[in-house]
Amino acid sequence: MVAPAPTTYAVITGGATSGHVVPALSIIELLVEAGHPRETLLYVGSDRGVETTLVPQTGIACVFLSVDGLQRGMSIAKIKRNLRMLPTMMRATQLATQVLVQHRPRVVVSVGGYVSAPICRAARHLKIPVVTCSYDSKPGMATKMQARYAATVAVAHMPSTMRRAQLTGAPVRAELRHLDRGASRDASRVRLGFSADAKLVVVMGGSLGSAVLNHATESLVAQMKSPSLANVAILHIAGSRYMEGQQLASEIRHPNGSMMYKRIAYSGNMNDIYAAADLVVARAGASTVAEIATVGIASVLVPWKDAAENHQLTNAKSLSDLGGAVLLEESKLTHDVFVQQIVELLADDAMRLQISQIARKLGEVHRNCSIAALVEQVAESVVR
């Protein structure tokens, strides 16, 4: 008897933070654009990550596993947690195996993060090919381990130290790949509540928020009575854990009634935010850097100094070393330096334009991301 053809084309795995979830959803978009029906795709993530909120609303079938990640360091608390992690990950691998046996996908696509480990381990055991995506300039631990046996590794930057690496660009959401910032600017300003003539700065610290950027933003707002900042507005994406306890009100207006400062926890509407902004100030996670390059916008990147292997600094340098962003290292960040850097860029329209044009040129590889073609190539190479 001939076994029925699998109904699931690909399992996409990875998660916990939006830095993994958003690229995973972008890969799903790219596969759908390539002709694969949404019902043939399955997302597997963590039951404690942001994917529990972000994925179901897309209509993509999803499974969430109970997983835990390896804690770096040798404190007693971290050692105890790592010991508890072992049985948790063993159970997750058993469940991952059941998921793959049930769905029989042609290929597994991993965007990294510890939740991807059980599915990739199960895929290896079941001889299902794995495509690993490494969009950080320095790959994470899970990605490096998976690259040892993956059929191929899709990378956003070359050269790469990863085995069987192929340059595809980073996966970026369709709405950003096709965004016309100039055409969308005024309507986006209206939807966000900012006037058309303001110079709008967007400060964002990632899905979890950044205390460093939040405090620096408070200093910037305190300086906004200065004549040099009279026409400046700030949209502050602070992170849900930082919404309360801030000294600033969530909205502050100029004397003429126009919005001067607005604080929100998170936004899933990044196309409006990038279209409306004159300048973005952000951490340098791989997804953020890829999005900034894709849409072509001037930015000040402040890499998180405690990121593993300082990979955010490397991410930022992929733009700043070529003039596509301004790098402001956290070790050199004072509130005076922060304010001065932003004031200088807002005053120099030509400089912002030059930075944005270079960023957009560097983002061409992301706008033309070829991950879907690479996944298809791997899937078609498997003899069933």
N, C-alpha and C positions, 0 to 999 in steps of 0.2 A: 504494500500500500504506500502510495506517495504521500508524504507529509504535506499539509496545506501550506500555502505561501504565508510568510509572516505578514501580519497586518500593521506592525509597527516598523517604520523605516529606521528611525533613530531615537536613541535615548540621549538626552542632553542633561548633564549633571554638573553640580557645583553650586555654591551658595553661601548663606549665612549673612553676608553683607551685600549692599547694592553693587559694590565693586565687582562681585562675581555674578550676581543675579541679572543685572542689566545686560552684560555681554552675552549671557546665556539666552536671554529673551531676544537679543539682537540676532544671534545665530538662528534661532527659530524663525524669525522674520526672513532672514536670508534664504533659509531652506524652503519656506513657503513661496517666496518670490521665484525660486528655482523650479517650482512646480510640484512640491511635495505637500499633499493635503495636511491641514493642521491635525486632523484626527489620526495621522500616522506618526505623530511626534509625541514623545513623553518626556516630561521634566521630572527629575529626581533631585530633591534637595533636603535640607535640614528642617526638622519640625520646630526649631527654635530661631530660624533666621527670618529675614525680611521677605523671603520668598513665599512664606505662608500668607502674606498679604498681597504681594505683587503678582504672583503667578496665577492664582485662581481667577482674578478679574480679567485675565487675557483669554480665558476659555480653553487654554491648553491643558490637557490631561496631566495630572501631577501626582507624585507619591512623595511623602515626606518621611525620612528616616530619623530615628533617634541616634545621634552621633555626638562625638566629642573630639576636640582637637588636642594635639600634643602641646603641653605647656613648656615654654622655654625657661630655663633657669633651674636652680637647685634648692629652692626653698622647700621646707617641709610640706607646706600647703600644695605646692605644684607637684611634688613627688607623689603625694597622696592622690591628687587628681589624676595624674598619669597612670597610676596603678588601677584606679577605677575605670579609666578610659578603655583598658584592654578588653574586658568582657563586653563593654558597650559596643565597641567596634566589631567584635566577633559576632554579636547578635545582629548588628547592622549588615555585616557581610552575608550572613545567612538570609536575611530578608531581601537583600539586593539580589542574591542568586535566585530566589523565588520570583522576584519581579522580572528578571531577564529571561528565566525559563518560561514564564507566562507570556511575555510579550515578544520574545524571539526577534529582537531588532537586528537589522543588518549591520549596524555600527553604533558605538557609544562615543559621544563627543563630550570631553571634559574641559571645563573652564577653570578647574583647580579649586582650592579650598579643601578642608578636611572632609567635607561631606562627599566629595567625589571619590575618596579612597575606596569605600566599600563596593561601589558600583564598578569601578575600574578593576578592582581585585577580582570580583566575580566575573567580569567580562573576560579577563585573562584566563581564568579557569575554564570558562565555557568556550574559549577560542573565538570570541566575538572581537573584531578589531576595534582598537581605540584610537581616536584622533584627539590629541591633547593640544589645547590652545594656550600659548604663552604670550600674553599681550603686555606683561610687565617687561621692562628692560632687563631686570634680573628676576628669573622665574622663582616662584615659591617652592616650598619643600614638596608639596604634593605633586606639583607639575614636574619637578625634577625626577621624582621617583617614577611617575607614570611614563616619562619620556624614555626610560630604559627599555620598555617593551611596547610602546605605542607604535602603531603602523606608520605614523607620521606626526610631526609637531608643527602646527600652524603658528607662525610668529608674526608680530607686528613690526619688528625691527630686525635689520641685518647689519652686521654679522651676528650670528647666534652660536652659543656653545652647545646648544641642544642637538642631540642626534637626530638625523633625518629631518632637520628643520626646513620648512618651506615658507617663504615670505607670502603672506596673504593680506596683511593689514589687520587692524583690530576690528572686531565686530562692533558696529555703531548702529543705533536705531534708525529705521528708515526715515522718520520725520526729521532727523538731524542730517542724514546724508543728502536729503533733498531740500534742505532749508535755504530759502533765499532771504537772508537777514534784512536786506534793504527793503524788499517788497513787504515784509511782514512787520517791520519795526513799529509803525504807528498803531496798527491794530493790536499788537502785543502790548504796547504801552497802556492802551485803554483797558485791556483785560486785567493788567497787573495794577492799575490805579496810579500810574505815573504820567506826568505831563510830557508832551511831545518834545519840548525844548530843553528839558533837564539833561544834564550829563549823568547817566545812571551807572552806578557802580554796583555790581553784584558780588557779595562776599559769601562763599560757601565752603563749609568744612567737611563735606562728605556726608554720607547717610547717618553717621553717628555724631556729627558735629565736631567742632574743634574749640576747646577753651581758649587756646592761644589766639586764634583768629577772632573769636568773640570779644575778648578783652581789647584787642587792638581796634576792633570796629567801634567799641564804645568811645575810645579815644578819638577816633575819626569824627564821630558824631559830635563830640564835645567841641571840636574845632570848626564846626560848620557855620558858626556865626561870622567867621572870617570872610572878608570880601572875596577871597580867592575860591571860596566854596559856596558862594551864595546861590549858584545855579546847579548845585550838585544834589543828587538824590541817591539813597542807598537802599537796596533790597538785600536783607540779611537772612540767609538760610542757616539758622543756628543749630539745627538738630533738636529732636524732640526732648532729649534729656536736659537741654539748656534753655528751654522756652520760659520756664519759671525761674525766679531768683535773679533775673537780670535787673540792673539798675534802670535801664531805659524802658519807657513805655513801648508797647508793641507797634504803635504808630505815632509818628511825630510829623507835624505839618509846618511848612514855611508860613510866615505871616500872611502871605497872599492866598493861603489855603491849599496850595499844591503839596503833594506828598514829599516829605523830606527823608523820612526813614520808615521802613516797614520790616518787621521781623516775622518770619514764618518758620515752622519746624522743618518742613520738607516739601519738595515739589516734584510731582511726576510730569510736570508740564515744562520740560526743559527747552522745548522749541521756542516757546514764548519768552523764556528768560534769556536765552542766547540772542534772540532777535531784538529784544528791547535794550540789552546792555551795551554800553560804550566800553566798559572795562570789567573784566572778571578777575576776582582775587580768590584763589582756591588752593587747597592742598594738591598734591601731585600724584594721586592715584592713577593707575593706568587708564581707567575708563575716562576720567576727567580730562587727562592730557589728550587722549584720542579724540574726545568730543570737541575740545577747544580747537584742535587742528582741523577737524572735519568741517566745522562751521566757519572757521577763519575769524577769530576774534582776539583782540589784544588782551593779554592776561599778565597778572603777577602771580607766580607760583611759589608757594611757601611749603616745601616738602616737610612731612612729618619726620622729625629727627629720630624717632624711635622705631621707625618702620624696619622690618627685618632686612638685614644686610644693607640698610640705608637705600632701599630700592626706589623710594620716591625721589630722592635726589637724582638718581640716574634717569628716571622718567622725565623729570623736569629739564634736565640737560639735553635730552633729545630734541627739545624745542629751543631752549634758551641759548645753547651753544651756536645755533644757526640764526639767531635773531628773531625766532618765532614766539618768544615769551621773555618776560623779565623774571629772573631768578632772585628770590630773597630768602636766604637760608635762615632757619629758625634761630640758629646760634647768634645771628647778627640782627635779629628782629627786636627793635625797641619801638615803643609807640611813636616816638618822634620820627624814626626812620620810616615806619609804616605810613604815616600821614604824609611825609615829604615825598615818598615815592609815588603815591597815588595823586597828590596835587600836581606833581611834575608831569605825569602822564596825561592827566585830564587837561592840562594847559597846552599840551603839544599834540594837536590833531594829526599833524603829519607823521609824528612818531607812532601814534597808535595805528594809523592806517598802514604804515610800513610793517609793523609787527603783525597785524592781522593778515596782510597779504602773504607774508612769509609763512605764517602758521597754516593758512589755507593751502598753499602750495605743498607743504609737508603733509597735509591731510589727504592728498589725492589718493594715496594708497589705501586709506580707510574708506573713502567714499566709493572706491572700486573694490571693496573687500572680496576676496575670492575663496573664503572658507567653504562656502557651499559646494563649489566645484571640487575642492579637495576632499570633502566628506564623500561626495558622490564617487570620486575616483577610488577611494578606499573601499566603499561599500560594494562597488561593482567588481572589485578585484577578488572578492571572497567567493570561493566555490561552495555552493550550497547543495 
